[in-house]
Amino acid sequence: KHWFLCVLYYDPNIENKNLAQKWLMQAQVSPQAWQFCWALLSPDKVPEIQYFGASALHTKISRYWSDIPSDQYETLKTQLFSQIACFSSGSKMVLTRLCVALASLALNTMPEVWPGAVPEMVRVFQEEGGGVDGRARCLALLELLTVLPEEFQTSRLPQYRKGQVRGSALGREWGSVCPLLQQLLRQGDSPGAVKARVLRCLSSWVLLDVPLSESEGLVEDCFTALPDPELFDTAVEAIVNAISQPDSQRYVNTLLKLVPQVLSLQEQLREAVQNGDMETSHGICRIAVALGENHSRALLEQVEHWQGFLALVNMIMFCTGIPGHYPVNETTSSLTLTFWYTLQDDIMSFDSERQAVYLQVYRPVYFQLVDVLLHKAQFPSDQEYASWSSDEKEQFRIYRVDISDTLMYVYEMLGAELLSNLYEKLGRILTNTEQASSWQHTEALLYGFQSIAETIDVNYSDVIPGLIGLLLRININNVQLADTVMFTIGALAEWLADHPVMLSSVLPLVLQALGNPDLSVSSVSTLKKICRECKYDLPPYASNIVAVSREVLSKQIHKTSQCMWLMQALGFLLSALHVEEILRNLHSLITPYIQQLEKLADETPNPSNKLAIIHILGLLSNLFTTLDISKQEDESGESTAPPVKTAPPPPGPNPVVVVLQQVFALIQTVLSKWLNDSQVVEAVCAIFEKSVKTLLHDFAPMVSQLSEMLGQMYSTIPQASALDLTRQMVHIFARETDHFPPIKALFELVTSVTLSIFQQGPRDHPDIVDSFMQLQAQVCFWFLISFTLGFSLVLSLSLSLAHTHSLKLSLSLSCCGLVVQENGKLLLQAVLEAIGGGSSRSLMEQFAEVLFSLNKHCFPLLTVWLKEALQAQGFPSTRVTTEQKDTFTQQILRERVNKRRVKDIVKEFTLVCRGLHGTEYAAEYCL
């Protein structure tokens, strides 16, 4: 054991460490651990070895309590007390593990065997003797009392025992702990280390829902410890834990006493802020927020104390507006944001009469909050921002998102007046020629508008036309400001759809920004929103938008994702045009890419041209994703463009189909060279899959040739993306008489090819397995005849491969009468084999559903099949007896209504089959 411990702690070889750890873990749970753990605690051993001995003791007591004879409880307790006394002046880590071991023993024996556990602990450690000084004994006792509630929280006690111990045992023990903690905390001569341990102990006990009224005196004592820097952190933790317990809201009188205690910290808070002491300001803020956030409703209801609570709210406002830029100069303000949600919710939850009273007091507070939040959202100077790390910039971005969410929520209370307020401030800044204002101030106000407009319907607001006018006056000389201008225009896209006359004002801004790579995300996403929301008002601008977009794309200044968004924007835009215009614009837009693709198709495959091919195919896919002329007639009722409203349904094939037919031969050429590359094949399939999803039945002219190409692709080199596209085709066209023959032929071909692959080794193709089973599950009711190609193999694969979609297939089949009658026994045998240990336990619920469905739909057959299948010796596991199999059969056949009960039966039976039933592992992880 010593050798393995030395290897574990000191050997640099990781393989040796792993071997040693594995052996030591086995030793810890062995029966011999009761003997060697005491020997390892010998004073002549190094702390690492002693620690292992103490850990072994805890493991045996906490996990294998049933192995300990009841007549040895007293001896074990005495030995642990003795060892804790010995180590009270020794290694802290060993002392803690011994205390945890004794705590576990106490939890397993209270209240019946050891009813006065805590008083006895206090008495034992207060007694003189053993050569241990009083301070060491006191610290050891406090450590023991601290870990006792912590061990309870993490213990493996059964639920009924936990309730018993918490209520009738630990609840009463607080009466012994509280006076001791008060005495030690109030003694002027108590060392700092003792007081710190007292505060830790209090933190631990209040998490057991100790009534706030019973810990009131101790919590007040914690406030007196806050000026001491050595005790500050532990005192904060104790106070926050005490007042954050859910039950503490019942003790309103105690809460009212705590309000002035918290308010008394304001001077210490201001001094900390002035001195740049972020730790102290953070801790005091935590206390104020804990009281306000957890008890705002209880304190609001105490109307006669409204001034005290308002003072607490203002203290939290000070914390929200604490000087400095988050997260570089301060980290406190973010703690307060949830409080403002909570307070608003509580105010708005009162009846209308009381709500009106509270709003009169708190609406001005929330207007002040908006000013504070927008000030906190301001960027630092360009020089300072450039010095920030990328992580700090990202944290600031997330912080601004949190502020945005808060502003959006606050709007529910303040309403249209908030928009007017922001508009007036922005107007003063942009029209004040005497006093120049920073771009940061302008940006923050716009950010406030954007935050609200993104999620709130602002169509009724009378300030938006003026806001658009102000946007045009902004001197955009900064990337962050330009970004926010773009995002603000994007947030107003729905408003622009109702006020299309303003499009001529904002579109030039957006198109100009489109050429700036620094504004890539904001400009492209804004154009996409405008094209989606305002497409029926954009035909007059279409040629210009397409021309600018084409030029921007040719310069390759945007990243791939933004290029794809831009193509989606153009798809929305073109959807509103007449077919002739669509084709003309499509030709000018995609011809350069088609020419480039033709050139790439002639080249020898290499990594560089592969990326270019995938990029071009992606551009086409995203364009066809949103180019949908079928919705013109439905949506044009809301449009202000008369030509589109009255346009008849387009004659002839869909423009997307026209383009696809024109490039079909080129795509086949690309495939012929890249068929063994799954990424290229996936990109090709994506073009057709997205087109099928968008066009639906308008895709019909392509069905025959695409089915043929898919069949050739899959027969040559099977890939999952081809199966996914086949599933999409089947879903839309399988029930149409004209298209049934090519779809059916494709389905039968891919099924046949896939089954031949699976016979050679299905586990080598997990992606194909998953896609194939999704396809089978989709069509099993439509194409039962196709299962003659190899239903038995499909069925066994669907269960043995243990894929979720495979199980969905099996479940579908189990409901299908014809298939079940012919192949049900095979299905049942595969299910039983999986339950017996052939599949992951995480899938047992799905297997239980198959059994439940069989029982519900073909009970007589299941009765026979179960009996025949389970008669086989050693099936489904050598670990189950005949009696256990009979019991399982009876339980399953009895449950034809309660699916939850069937799942429990299967879970229990699979544990028996795996030899896990009744083990500690099963108790902890399985049931």
Stockholm file with secondary structure:
# STOCKHOLM 1.0

chainA/1-927         KHWFLCVLYYDPNIENKNLAQKWLMQAQVSPQAWQFCWALLSPDKVPEIQYFGASALHTKISRYWSDIPSDQYETLKTQLFSQIACFSSGSKMVLTRLCVALASLALNTMPEVWPGAVPEMVRVFQEEGGGVDGRARCLALLELLTVLPEEFQTSRLPQYRKGQVRGSALGREWGSVCPLLQQLLRQGDSPGAVKARVLRCLSSWVLLDVPLSESEGLVEDCFTALPDPELFDTAVEAIVNAISQPDSQRYVNTLLKLVPQVLSLQEQLREAVQNGDMETSHGICRIAVALGENHSRALLEQVEHWQGFLALVNMIMFCTGIPGHYPVNETTSSLTLTFWYTLQDDIMSFDSERQAVYLQVYRPVYFQLVDVLLHKAQFPSDQEYASWSSDEKEQFRIYRVDISDTLMYVYEMLGAELLSNLYEKLGRILTNTEQASSWQHTEALLYGFQSIAETIDVNYSDVIPGLIGLLLRININNVQLADTVMFTIGALAEWLADHPVMLSSVLPLVLQALGNPDLSVSSVSTLKKICRECKYDLPPYASNIVAVSREVLSKQIHKTSQCMWLMQALGFLLSALHVEEILRNLHSLITPYIQQLEKLADETPNPSNKLAIIHILGLLSNLFTTLDISKQEDESGESTAPPVKTAPPPPGPNPVVVVLQQVFALIQTVLSKWLNDSQVVEAVCAIFEKSVKTLLHDFAPMVSQLSEMLGQMYSTIPQASALDLTRQMVHIFARETDHFPPIKALFELVTSVTLSIFQQGPRDHPDIVDSFMQLQAQVCFWFLISFTLGFSLVLSLSLSLAHTHSLKLSLSLSCCGLVVQENGKLLLQAVLEAIGGGSSRSLMEQFAEVLFSLNKHCFPLLTVWLKEALQAQGFPSTRVTTEQKDTFTQQILRERVNKRRVKDIVKEFTLVCRGLHGTEYAAEYCL
#=GR chainA/1-927 SS CHHHHHHHHHCCCHHHHHHHHHHHHHHHTSTTHHHHHHHHTCTTSCHHHHHHHHHHHHHHHHHCGGGSCGGGHHHHHHHHHHHHHHHTTSCHHHHHHHHHHHHHHHHHHTTTTCTTHHHHHHHHHHSCCTTCCHHHHHHHHHHHHHHHHHHHHHCCCCHHHHHHIIIIIIHHHHHHHHHHHHHHHHCTTCCHHHHHHHHHHHHHHHTTCCCHHHHHHHHHHHHHHTTSHHHHHHHHHHHHHHHHSGGGGGCHHHHHHHHHHHHTTHHHHHHHHHTTCHHHHHHHHHHHHHHHHHHHHHHHTCGGGHHHHHHHHHHHHHHHTCSSCTTTTCSSGGGGHHHHHHHHHHHHTSCHHHHHHHHHHHHHHHHHHHHHHHHHTSCCCHHHHHHSCHHHHHHHHHHHHHHHHHHHHHHHHHTHHHHHHHHHHHHHHHHCSSSCCCHHHHHHHHHHHHHHHTTSCCTTCSSHHHHHHHHTTCCCCSHHHHHHHHHHHHHTHHHHHHCGGGHHHHHHHHHHHTTCGGGHHHHHHHHHHHHHHSGGGCHHHHHHHHHHHHHHHHHTCSCHHHHHHHHHHHHHHHHTSCHHHHHHHHHHHHHHHHHHHHHHHHSCCCHHHHHHHHHHHHHHHHHHHHCCGGGHHHHGGGCSCHHHHHCCCCCSSCHHHHHHHHHHHHHHHHHHHHTTCHHHHHHHHHHHHHHHHHHGGGGGGGHHHHHHHHHHHHHHSCCHHHHHHHHHHHHHHTTCGGGHHHHHHHHHHHHHHHHHHHHHCGGGCHHHHHHHHHHHHHHTTTCGGGGGGTHHHHHHHHHHTTCHHHHHHHHHHHTCHHHHHHHHHHHHHHHHHIIIIISCGGGHHHHHHHHHHHHHHCHHHHHHHHHHHHTSTTCSCTTCCHHHHHHHHHHHHHCSSCHHHHHHHHHHHHHHHTTCTTSHHIIIIIC
#=GC SS_cons         CHHHHHHHHHCCCHHHHHHHHHHHHHHHTSTTHHHHHHHHTCTTSCHHHHHHHHHHHHHHHHHCGGGSCGGGHHHHHHHHHHHHHHHTTSCHHHHHHHHHHHHHHHHHHTTTTCTTHHHHHHHHHHSCCTTCCHHHHHHHHHHHHHHHHHHHHHCCCCHHHHHHIIIIIIHHHHHHHHHHHHHHHHCTTCCHHHHHHHHHHHHHHHTTCCCHHHHHHHHHHHHHHTTSHHHHHHHHHHHHHHHHSGGGGGCHHHHHHHHHHHHTTHHHHHHHHHTTCHHHHHHHHHHHHHHHHHHHHHHHTCGGGHHHHHHHHHHHHHHHTCSSCTTTTCSSGGGGHHHHHHHHHHHHTSCHHHHHHHHHHHHHHHHHHHHHHHHHTSCCCHHHHHHSCHHHHHHHHHHHHHHHHHHHHHHHHHTHHHHHHHHHHHHHHHHCSSSCCCHHHHHHHHHHHHHHHTTSCCTTCSSHHHHHHHHTTCCCCSHHHHHHHHHHHHHTHHHHHHCGGGHHHHHHHHHHHTTCGGGHHHHHHHHHHHHHHSGGGCHHHHHHHHHHHHHHHHHTCSCHHHHHHHHHHHHHHHHTSCHHHHHHHHHHHHHHHHHHHHHHHHSCCCHHHHHHHHHHHHHHHHHHHHCCGGGHHHHGGGCSCHHHHHCCCCCSSCHHHHHHHHHHHHHHHHHHHHTTCHHHHHHHHHHHHHHHHHHGGGGGGGHHHHHHHHHHHHHHSCCHHHHHHHHHHHHHHTTCGGGHHHHHHHHHHHHHHHHHHHHHCGGGCHHHHHHHHHHHHHHTTTCGGGGGGTHHHHHHHHHHTTCHHHHHHHHHHHTCHHHHHHHHHHHHHHHHHIIIIISCGGGHHHHHHHHHHHHHHCHHHHHHHHHHHHTSTTCSCTTCCHHHHHHHHHHHHHCSSCHHHHHHHHHHHHHHHTTCTTSHHIIIIIC
//
